[in-house]
């Protein structure tokens, strides 16, 4: 029957259109069209068609929602980056104003300190050093609460020697000037010689310090001490010459160290020369 109809269509010049069964839509899974008539699907097959159609729609919706979320996240990130770069603080960091150099950021005195104060700073703040700093128009000076000759060297002289390692004002000036003035009082040799075993470690700590100014203060204090105690320093001199020999490699300290060694020899005598030559063979004596 069907072959006859196709042949007839071919003779008449018309092309026969093939007929395919209609695929059920998502909501219409119970009927299917085949050969011009609708047929009922079994309940199990219809349920499977509906589930497959629902899963396909769900996966499509999930992909759509995920793409929307990605686009939204990208938009938020772009807005955040644009707002951060356009903020005044960021713009100020990228393009600093000339006034920022004239008005540097100050330290908050009420904020937490980065580190605890040193022993000398703590003693000075509590009034353990019986003097105060007087600011002058040309130079500063110390004003003692009582005459320095009436002050005990133990432990004041040792505390001032330990303060030579300070790097902040006014501790640097107080320790340097206080040590010098205390050694100038009457009867200083008798008071300073018994303290040498405790003074030498404090001077050595200043001489091995990495800060150049601290080293220079320690070197001057050593010379001042040698003037007062004389040959009594020879027994402790070997503990200090190692750091001096290392600093001699620095050109800017070669002349000050050589001058200090000559003063140590001058006040220490022939015994100091032997010790210096044993530690620093290149030293040129003042007798040469």
HELIX and SHEET records of a PDB file:
HELIX    1   1 UNK A    2  UNK A   11  1                                  10    
HELIX    2   2 UNK A   43  UNK A   85  1                                  43    
HELIX    3   3 UNK A   88  UNK A   94  1                                   7    
HELIX    4   4 UNK A   99  UNK A  102  1                                   4    
HELIX    5   5 UNK A  119  UNK A  125  1                                   7    
HELIX    6   6 UNK A  148  UNK A  150  5                                   3    
HELIX    7   7 UNK A  153  UNK A  162  1                                  10    
HELIX    8   8 UNK A  163  UNK A  165  5                                   3    
HELIX    9   9 UNK A  171  UNK A  183  1                                  13    
HELIX   10  10 UNK A  188  UNK A  193  1                                   6    
HELIX   11  11 UNK A  196  UNK A  207  1                                  12    
HELIX   12  12 UNK A  212  UNK A  229  1                                  18    
HELIX   13  13 UNK A  230  UNK A  233  5                                   4    
HELIX   14  14 UNK A  234  UNK A  247  1                                  14    
HELIX   15  15 UNK A  251  UNK A  268  1                                  18    
HELIX   16  16 UNK A  270  UNK A  279  1                                  10    
SHEET    1   A 2 UNK A  31  UNK A  34  0                                        
SHEET    2   A 2 UNK A  37  UNK A  40 -1                                        
SHEET    1   B 2 UNK A 131  UNK A 134  0                                        
SHEET    2   B 2 UNK A 141  UNK A 144 -1                                        
END                                                                             
